[in-house]
Amino acid sequence: MSKFKKKKSGELPAISTASLPDIVFMLLFFFMVATVMRQNTLMIENRLPVADQVEKLDKKGLIMYIYAGKPSSRYRASAGNQARIQLNDKFAELSDIKPFILAERADTREELVNSLITALKVDGKTNMGLVGDIKKELREVQALKINYSTRVGNALENISN
């Protein structure tokens, strides 16, 4: 009669890493598709006012953003403490608005130029004189479609803040 021997080595078998590259590429592809890239780095304080009758715009690609407010704490040393205008990723003066609008129009297809909307994202505590000056500059370049960005909520909250 023959004897059967059992292996009693106690070692764990080696883990197969053959599927590891597949898993890594699947995760990489998922995050590439699911991640939204930030368009602009906000350099100002931007606590938007509250409104209760708000509409959401559909075509975000046809919107030019102009930010206004006091510089955030990171930029106060270089930009000061007064309300500033931000176009894309840099601080700007009122005189920079016209070239900005004209450059945005030049980058847009000709048939979509009439659909461009200028969105003002203005901090709730910003002086309305600055907003009026921005609107005057926009009028001079015939950028007459203006959108004021707000948060959804009770409009009476603006009075208490």
Sequence and secondary structure as in RCSB ss.txt:
>XXXX:A:sequence
MSKFKKKKSGELPAISTASLPDIVFMLLFFFMVATVMRQNTLMIENRLPVADQVEKLDKKGLIMYIYAGKPSSRY
RASAGNQARIQLNDKFAELSDIKPFILAERADTREELVNSLITALKVDGKTNMGLVGDIKKELREVQALKINYST
RVGNALENISN
>XXXX:A:secstr
                 TTHHHHHHHHHHHHHHH    S    B     EESS    S GGGEEEEEEE B TTT
HHHH SS EEEETTEEE GGGHHHHHHHHHHHS GGGGGG EEEEEE TTS HHHHHHHHHHHHHTT   EEE  
EES TTHHHH 
